[in-house]
Each structure stands twice: as C-alpha cells, then as structure tokens.
C-alpha cells in the first residue's frame, strides 16, 4: 500500500487507466488476491471535505474498496457494484464506520 501525491496519482491513472487525472484509489492485482493499493492523499482529502466525512473514515473506506478489488470484486456492472458496496458497508460497520454511500447530514 502506498500513499502518493497528485502528480504521481495522475501519472499512474493515465498510464494504467488512460485517464488524465488523479483518482482516490488504484488497485494493481498481481498474484491471486495479492497486489498493490495506491491511495492519492490530495484527492482523498478533497473528497472527504466535500462529502462531510472524516479523512480517517474516507481512508478506511478506500482501503476496504481496494482490498475487495484484490479479492476479485468489481463495480463495472450495476449488480456487481451493489454487491461490492454491500460488502464495503458491512466491513466498515464492523469497524464502527458509517455507510460511506449514505448522504451526510449537515
């Protein structure tokens, strides 16, 4: 697991996903359920603020999200996304973290 800045996050996303912007998390599986998870701190910080979440809760969500990708979960199709989100919610709940997909209350 690595935490990177915006420049490296953009470079990795452009190289491996052909998207010229930094993203919050990238997952690189390489052997069964093992692989690398790259988290882009500036993007995660901005998203947490915009969504009214603590940065720790947002990091926890994205680490779980990346780990599920390494276990073969995907969110390209609606049904797969719902399955992955339900798993994320259940895992985070066990850690005392609220549903990351629920609207925040201001």
KABEL-V384469 format. One record per residue. N is the residue number from 0. RES is the residue in one small letter. PHI is phi in whole degrees, 0 to 359 (NA if undefined). OMEGA is omega as a letter, one per 30 degrees, with the letter a starting at -180 (none if undefined). Layout:
N,RES,PHI,OMEGA
N,RES,PHI,OMEGA
//
This chain:
0,x,NA,l
1,x,228,l
2,x,249,a
3,x,236,l
4,x,273,a
5,x,296,a
6,x,299,l
7,x,291,l
8,x,300,l
9,x,294,a
10,x,299,l
11,x,295,a
12,x,294,l
13,x,293,a
14,x,292,a
15,x,260,a
16,x,235,l
17,x,59,l
18,x,239,a
19,x,272,l
20,x,203,l
21,x,285,l
22,x,234,a
23,x,292,a
24,x,215,l
25,x,235,a
26,x,237,a
27,x,236,l
28,x,289,l
29,x,220,a
30,x,199,a
31,x,63,a
32,x,258,l
33,x,256,l
34,x,168,a
35,x,249,l
36,x,239,l
37,x,244,a
38,x,249,a
39,x,260,a
40,x,303,a
41,x,300,l
42,x,292,a
43,x,297,l
44,x,298,l
45,x,298,a
46,x,297,a
47,x,300,l
48,x,298,a
49,x,297,a
50,x,266,l
51,x,67,a
52,x,246,l
53,x,288,l
54,x,295,l
55,x,296,l
56,x,294,a
57,x,292,l
58,x,301,a
59,x,302,l
60,x,301,a
61,x,288,l
62,x,294,l
63,x,299,l
64,x,303,l
65,x,297,l
66,x,297,l
67,x,294,l
68,x,300,l
69,x,296,l
70,x,271,l
71,x,101,l
72,x,288,l
73,x,215,l
74,x,223,l
75,x,288,l
76,x,258,a
77,x,305,a
78,x,296,l
79,x,293,l
80,x,296,l
81,x,298,l
82,x,296,a
83,x,293,l
84,x,298,l
85,x,299,l
86,x,293,l
87,x,301,a
88,x,301,a
89,x,295,a
90,x,295,a
91,x,295,l
92,x,301,l
93,x,298,l
94,x,267,l
95,x,80,a
96,x,253,a
97,x,293,l
98,x,307,a
99,x,288,a
100,x,264,l
101,x,284,l
102,x,298,l
103,x,277,l
104,x,260,l
105,x,257,none
//
